[in-house]
Amino acid sequence: MRRRHGDRDDARFEALYRKYYARVYRFFRGYGLADDQAQDLAQATFTRIYESFDQYRGEAEWGFIQTTARNELLNWIRSRKTAKRNADVQSIDEVLTSEEPRVEEGPDLAERQQSQLRKARLWAAIAGLPEGQRQCMELWLSEAKYEGIARTLGITVDAVKSRIRDAKRSLRSTLGEALPEDDE
């Protein structure tokens, strides 16, 4: 990662980093992330800023940094969803040398397939929602609170509640199934 403009840009970046690192860290902690997660995301935010710093014109410092931090948060949420879909990997030696067969607890295959089918239908229906409703539902389903969703999307809490309510109505009519009730 070599800078085109040299030491002058590095000094500008360092000043920006020193000025805003704590604020970015608090931004992530405000979403209820653990200390280490907030530090990792703050570091990733500044890494992304550093990589594209030659494109930064120096205007609206916090707006630029906050947008980058918000994108890092959304990417982190998406990656957590993806990680949940990955299978548990076990070495073949472990399987062959274990004396007792591994018995899985929980629902049987038919129930898991039915659940996966319902989830796929739900996510397909969510993808068809208007953008504002879709963003609110995705964040809400990833267990974000209304205040956090409002901050992430830059809208009011009332707008978040309204969009989620409208999205649920639309999804209920599309899917004909009950959705989780609001707890806030």
C-alpha positions in Angstrom: 0.0 0.0 0.0 2.2 2.7 -1.2 0.9 6.3 -1.2 1.2 8.2 -4.4 1.6 11.6 -2.8 4.0 10.4 -0.1 4.6 11.8 3.4 2.1 14.6 3.1 -0.9 12.2 2.6 0.5 9.9 5.4 0.6 12.9 7.8 -3.0 13.9 6.8 -4.2 10.3 7.3 -2.4 10.1 10.7 -4.0 13.3 11.9 -7.4 12.0 10.7 -6.8 8.7 12.5 -5.8 10.3 15.8 -8.7 12.7 15.7 -11.5 10.2 14.9 -10.4 6.7 16.0 -12.1 7.0 19.4 -15.3 8.3 17.8 -15.4 5.5 15.3 -14.8 3.0 18.1 -17.7 4.5 20.1 -19.8 4.4 16.9 -19.4 0.6 16.8 -19.9 0.2 20.6 -23.1 2.1 20.2 -24.5 -0.8 18.2 -23.8 -3.1 21.1 -20.7 -4.7 19.7 -18.1 -6.2 22.1 -14.9 -4.3 22.8 -12.8 -6.5 20.5 -15.3 -6.4 17.7 -15.6 -2.6 17.9 -11.8 -2.3 17.8 -11.5 -4.7 14.8 -14.2 -2.8 12.9 -12.7 0.6 13.7 -9.3 -0.7 12.4 -10.9 -2.1 9.3 -12.6 1.3 8.7 -9.4 3.1 8.8 -7.7 0.5 6.7 -10.3 1.1 4.0 -9.9 4.8 4.4 -6.2 4.5 4.0 -6.5 2.4 0.9 -8.6 5.0 -0.9 -7.1 8.1 0.7 -5.8 9.5 -2.5 -9.5 9.9 -3.6 -10.4 11.8 -0.5 -10.6 15.6 -1.0 -10.6 16.5 2.6 -14.2 17.7 2.9 -16.8 16.6 5.5 -14.3 14.5 7.5 -16.8 12.9 9.9 -19.4 12.3 7.1 -16.8 10.5 5.1 -15.5 8.4 8.0 -19.1 7.6 9.3 -20.2 6.4 5.8 -17.1 4.2 5.6 -17.8 2.9 9.2 -21.5 2.2 8.4 -20.5 0.2 5.3 -18.0 -1.8 7.4 -20.8 -2.5 9.9 -23.2 -3.6 7.2 -20.5 -5.9 5.6 -19.8 -7.3 9.0 -23.5 -8.1 9.6 -23.7 -9.8 6.1 -20.6 -11.8 6.8 -22.0 -13.1 10.1 -25.1 -14.2 8.2 -22.9 -16.1 5.7 -20.9 -17.7 8.5 -24.0 -19.1 10.0 -24.7 -21.0 6.7 -21.3 -22.7 6.7 -21.2 -26.3 7.8 -19.3 -27.7 10.7 -16.1 -29.2 9.3 -14.8 -32.4 10.8 -11.6 -34.3 9.7 -12.1 -37.7 8.3 -9.7 -39.2 10.9 -12.0 -37.9 13.6 -15.0 -39.5 12.1 -13.3 -42.8 11.4 -11.7 -43.1 14.9 -14.6 -42.1 16.9 -16.2 -45.1 18.7 -19.7 -43.8 19.0 -21.6 -42.4 16.0 -22.3 -38.7 16.3 -26.0 -38.1 17.1 -27.3 -34.7 16.2 -29.6 -33.0 18.7 -32.6 -31.0 17.5 -35.0 -31.2 14.6 -34.9 -34.1 12.1 -34.0 -33.7 8.4 -37.6 -33.0 7.2 -38.0 -30.3 9.8 -34.7 -28.7 8.9 -35.5 -28.8 5.2 -38.9 -27.3 5.9 -37.3 -24.6 8.0 -34.8 -23.9 5.2 -37.5 -23.6 2.7 -39.5 -21.1 4.8 -36.3 -19.1 5.3 -35.6 -19.1 1.6 -39.1 -17.9 0.8 -38.9 -15.2 3.5 -35.6 -13.9 2.1 -36.9 -14.0 -1.4 -39.9 -12.0 -0.3 -37.7 -9.5 1.6 -35.6 -9.0 -1.6 -38.8 -7.9 -3.3 -39.6 -5.2 -0.8 -38.9 -1.5 -1.5 -35.3 -0.6 -0.6 -36.1 1.2 2.7 -38.3 -1.5 4.0 -35.8 -4.2 2.8 -32.9 -2.5 4.6 -34.9 -2.1 7.8 -36.0 -5.8 7.8 -32.5 -7.1 7.1 -31.1 -5.2 10.0 -34.0 -6.0 12.3 -33.7 -9.7 11.5 -30.0 -9.5 12.3 -31.2 -8.5 15.8 -30.4 -4.8 15.5 -32.4 -2.5 17.7 -34.6 0.3 16.3 -32.2 3.0 17.5 -29.3 1.2 15.8 -31.2 0.7 12.6 -32.1 4.4 12.6 -28.5 5.5 13.1 -27.2 3.1 10.4 -29.7 4.2 7.8 -29.8 7.9 8.9 -33.5 8.0 9.5 -35.7 8.5 12.6 -36.8 5.7 14.9 -40.4 6.3 13.9 -39.5 5.8 10.2 -37.8 2.5 11.2 -40.9 1.3 13.0 -43.2 2.4 10.1 -41.0 0.7 7.5 -40.8 -2.5 9.5 -44.6 -2.5 10.1 -45.3 -2.0 6.4 -42.7 -4.6 5.5 -44.3 -7.1 7.8 -47.8 -6.4 6.4 -46.4 -6.9 2.9 -44.6 -10.1 3.8 -47.6 -11.5 5.6 -49.8 -11.0 2.5 -47.1 -12.4 0.3 -46.2 -15.4 2.4 -49.4 -15.9 4.4 -47.4 -16.8 7.5 -47.0 -15.2 10.9 -43.9 -13.1 11.4 -42.2 -12.5 14.8 -43.9 -9.8 16.8 -42.2 -6.5 17.8 -40.7 -6.5 21.2 -39.9 -2.8 21.2 
